[in-house]
């Protein structure tokens, strides 16, 4: 098993545990949906930051012609 598969499996387990805790503490699924949406938003922001950084980095690098 590759490290990515293990990390994904552990991440999914963490999300299941966290969402179960939020659901039990709040008594509804609204908190779970908000938690999952917040984590998705954080992930998207991190990916967007990485994409912008890589594009700016490649533009600054002189091409080898």
Protein Blocks (a to p, Z undefined) as FASTA:
>chain_A
ZZklmmmmmmmmmmmmmmmmmmmmnopaklmmmmmmmmmmmmmmmmmmmmmmmmmmmmmp
ccdZZ
